[in-house]
Amino acid sequence: MSGSGSSEVRTPIFFGENYEFWRIKMATIFKSLGLWNLVEKGITTPDSKKKKEAEGSSDDAVDEEMTVMSMKDAKALGIIQNAVSDQIFPRIANADSAKMAWDLLYGEYHGGDQVRSVKLQNLRREFEYARMRDDESLTGYLTRLNDLINQMKTFGEALSNERLVQNVLISLTKMYDPICLVIENTKCLETVELQEVLAILKSQEQRFDLHSSDATERAFSSLTVNSKGQNRSYAQSSTFKPQRNWNQKGKKWDSKPKFQQKSFSNSAQNSSHSLTMGQEGTKP
């Protein structure tokens, strides 16, 4: 979700988390609009007006300048108000200048040295114990890890390239163990760039995805072939399976179809009749 402090610049919304990121983004926006001095230092009284007041006279040009500055300050204050959530807004609702609103948020969420030290210590612990989950993609894990690194940087923590590389290699899942061993045995971890290591790992992830896709296609193809074979066998067995008949006493008749029994009976009668006629014809 994002708000708009002006028709040209979209401002991020602050919900109470990741204040340092929000502050950096907002400072950039104010600088691009020429309002940063008002937010950082507040409205300053022009020297010319001070001189006129000392002399007991006024100058319309000076008053006009103050009016323009007040309008710019109101614009900056409006941008800050629109860049916080409804839950955060009450904290700056009574601020009548951009500097006052900015300082209130800074004092509450930036914190003193002790608060910042505690936050940084928690981030360090989270970074050291970060591990890739079995159901997590490499890209998703690296994004999560990068967020931690950026937060640590906002608190002044500088991580060496070697430390970053080592942490990435030891925090991946077991399926990446072979490629991690190759990197450790062929690259100098003290000098290899993190981006080079990430490129190798992402290439390996693409190979995993390709093999997984091929295995799925083979399994689907095998299932389709087996299915057709079973249907064909079932059709054959359904067509040629003889029907067994049972008499009233529960004894099983011949498994041959009825029409075959009838045909066989008629044939037997005809043969018997012919045999009888033949025997009669041979009598003296």
Buried (B, 14 or more C-beta within 10 A) or exposed (E): EEBEBEEEEEBBBBBEEBBBBBBEBBBEBBEEBEBBBBBBEBBEEBEEBEEBEEEEEEBEEBEEBBEEBEEBBBBBBBBBBBBBEEEBBEBBEEBEBBBBBBBBBEEEBBBEEEEBEEBBEEBBEEBEEBEBEEEEEBEEBBEEBEEBBEBBEBBEEEBEBBBBBBBBBEBBBEEBEEBBEEBBEEBEBEEBEBEEBBEBBEEBBEEBEEEEEEEEEEEEEEEEEEEEEEEEEEEEEEEEEEEEEEEEEEEEEEEBEEEEEEEEEEEEEEEEEEEEEEEEEEEE
